[in-house]
Each structure stands twice: as structure tokens, then as C-alpha cells.
């Protein structure tokens, strides 16, 4: 069975928000920060660190 990555992330995110109950501003900051980092000059460095 192949599950799309976006669906897996959505389920894990929903469970994390429901169980851990972080403040919404923290969720927004992490999402925005991740989005901005993915388009920055650090993206290749982060990708190399995560891939290993």
C-alpha cells in the first residue's frame, strides 16, 4: 500500500496538535520557518545533513 507523503504528514501533524496541544503561534512559526528555510541558501546543507 502506497501512502502519499502529504497525507502522512497531515495525519502526524493533526495527531501532534491534538495530543501535545502546542500554541497555534508556535505551529505557525515552525511552518513558516520551514517554508522559508526550504527556499534559502541553507537548503542544500540541510538536505545533505538529513539524507545521511
Residue pairs with C-beta under 8 A, 6 or more apart in sequence:
16 22
17 27
37 43
37 46
